[in-house]
Amino acid sequence: MKQTNLNDCLRFDVRELARGGALRAGHACTWSWFSNGERVSRVGIEAAFDSIRLTYLADGQPKNYRIKIEHTICHYGGTRPWFSCPCCDRRAAVLYSRGAFVCRQCTTLNYASQNEAARWRTNSAAWKLRFALGIKVGDIRPPHLIPKAKGRHWKTHWRMIDRLQRLEGISISNTQKWLAKLNGHG
């Protein structure tokens, strides 16, 4: 499968590993990725004090290498783990698969939204906000009629509604400009 954006890559998040206990020194486990209930890939992990060793197959070739783990001190106590990218030594919370697991900059890939035409990005952002407000696909009710989610503060709800109205206004304007240009009026 040709990878065209970061959404096509496997994500390896150090925070998920820490929550799952996979970063404890001496710990060994297998980390798996699933799609539609089927395992699509897995990586063997052996944790040391300041690193993890990964073993897996990529394109039929065995991979076995070490990724350094750095820890920063949190303001209110404790520490936070970070990967040190095996390619550039940049600190990263997430590594992506490109043969080896590397940081976003080393993949040379973009997020899917960065590949969208600029005129459609606001439309995508508006739909994402609608989903955050609890609206289902196909529900195009006006923003001011969207009910507040249980447990959400009114101030937060109205801030989200205001942002949605701004995004949808920009999206409508962009669409009108695009249609005018298509019809030879722009």
C-alpha positions in Angstrom: 0.0 0.0 0.0 1.5 3.4 -1.1 1.4 5.9 1.8 0.1 9.3 0.6 -0.5 10.9 4.0 0.1 10.3 7.7 -3.3 8.8 8.0 -2.0 5.8 5.9 0.8 5.1 8.4 0.8 3.2 11.6 1.0 5.6 14.6 3.2 4.7 17.5 2.3 6.9 20.5 4.6 7.0 23.5 1.8 8.1 25.8 -0.3 5.0 24.9 2.8 2.8 25.5 3.3 4.4 28.9 -0.4 4.0 29.9 -0.2 0.3 28.7 2.9 -0.3 30.9 5.1 -1.1 27.9 7.9 1.3 29.0 8.7 -0.3 32.3 12.3 -1.5 32.3 12.6 -5.2 31.7 9.1 -5.4 30.3 8.5 -7.3 27.0 5.3 -7.3 25.0 3.7 -7.2 21.6 1.9 -4.0 20.4 -0.7 -4.5 17.7 -2.7 -2.3 15.3 -6.2 -3.3 14.2 -8.6 -2.3 11.4 -12.2 -3.5 11.3 -11.4 -6.0 14.0 -8.5 -7.6 12.2 -4.9 -7.2 13.2 -3.0 -5.3 10.5 0.4 -5.2 12.1 2.3 -5.9 15.3 5.6 -5.0 16.9 7.6 -6.8 19.6 8.8 -4.4 22.3 11.5 -4.9 24.9 11.8 -2.0 27.3 15.1 -0.9 29.0 15.6 2.0 31.3 16.1 4.7 28.6 15.0 2.9 25.4 12.8 0.3 23.8 13.9 -2.3 21.2 11.5 -3.0 18.4 11.3 -6.2 16.4 9.0 -6.6 13.4 8.7 -7.4 9.7 8.4 -4.5 7.2 7.9 -5.4 3.5 9.1 -9.0 4.3 12.3 -7.7 5.9 13.1 -8.3 9.6 13.6 -5.0 11.6 15.4 -4.9 14.9 16.5 -1.5 16.3 16.5 0.7 19.4 14.5 3.9 20.0 15.7 6.1 22.8 13.2 7.3 25.4 13.7 10.7 27.0 11.8 12.0 30.1 10.9 15.6 30.9 9.9 16.7 34.3 6.2 17.8 34.6 5.4 21.1 36.3 3.2 19.4 39.0 5.5 16.4 39.5 6.2 13.2 37.7 7.8 12.8 34.3 6.6 12.6 30.7 8.2 10.2 28.2 9.2 11.1 24.7 10.6 9.2 21.7 13.9 10.4 20.3 13.4 9.9 16.5 15.9 7.2 15.3 16.4 9.3 12.1 17.0 12.8 13.4 17.0 12.6 17.2 14.1 15.1 17.4 11.9 14.6 20.4 8.4 13.3 19.5 5.3 11.9 21.2 4.3 10.0 18.0 6.3 8.1 15.5 5.0 6.9 12.1 5.8 3.9 10.1 7.9 4.5 6.9 9.9 1.2 6.9 11.2 2.3 10.3 9.3 4.3 12.9 10.3 8.0 12.5 8.9 11.4 13.5 6.4 13.3 11.3 9.1 15.5 9.8 11.2 12.6 8.7 8.2 10.8 7.0 8.0 13.8 4.6 4.2 13.2 4.6 1.4 15.5 5.4 -1.8 15.1 7.4 -4.8 14.4 5.1 -6.2 17.9 5.8 -2.9 19.5 4.5 -3.6 17.8 1.1 -7.1 19.3 0.9 -7.7 22.3 -1.3 -7.7 25.4 0.9 -11.3 26.3 -0.1 -12.5 22.9 1.4 -10.5 23.0 4.7 -13.0 25.2 6.5 -15.8 22.9 5.4 -14.0 19.9 6.9 -13.3 21.9 10.1 -17.0 22.9 10.3 -18.1 19.2 10.0 -15.6 18.1 12.5 -17.0 20.7 14.9 -20.6 19.6 14.2 -19.5 16.0 15.1 -17.9 17.4 18.3 -21.3 19.0 19.1 -23.0 15.6 18.7 -24.6 16.1 15.3 -24.9 13.0 13.1 -24.0 12.9 9.3 -26.7 14.4 7.2 -28.1 16.6 10.0 -27.9 20.1 8.6 -29.9 22.0 11.2 -28.8 25.6 11.8 -26.1 26.0 14.4 -28.3 27.9 16.8 -30.7 24.9 17.0 -28.1 22.4 18.0 -28.8 21.3 21.6 -26.2 21.5 24.3 -24.6 18.2 25.2 -25.2 16.9 28.7 -22.4 17.9 31.0 -21.1 20.7 28.7 -21.0 24.2 30.1 -23.2 26.7 28.4 -20.3 29.0 27.8 -18.4 26.3 26.0 -21.5 25.3 24.0 -22.1 28.9 22.8 -18.4 29.3 22.0 -18.5 26.2 19.8 -21.7 27.4 18.2 -20.1 30.8 17.4 -17.1 29.1 15.9 -19.3 26.8 13.8 -21.3 29.8 12.5 -18.0 31.6 11.5 -16.6 28.4 9.8 -19.9 27.8 7.9 -20.0 31.4 6.8 -16.5 31.2 5.4 -17.3 27.8 3.8 -20.4 29.2 2.1 -18.4 32.2 0.8 -15.6 30.0 -0.5 -18.2 27.8 -2.3 -19.9 30.8 -3.9 -16.5 32.1 -5.1 -15.6 28.7 -6.5 -19.0 28.4 -8.3 -18.7 31.9 -9.7 -15.2 31.0 -11.0 -16.5 27.8 -12.6 -19.3 29.7 -14.3 -16.8 32.2 -15.7 -17.8 35.1 -13.4 -14.7 35.2 -11.3 
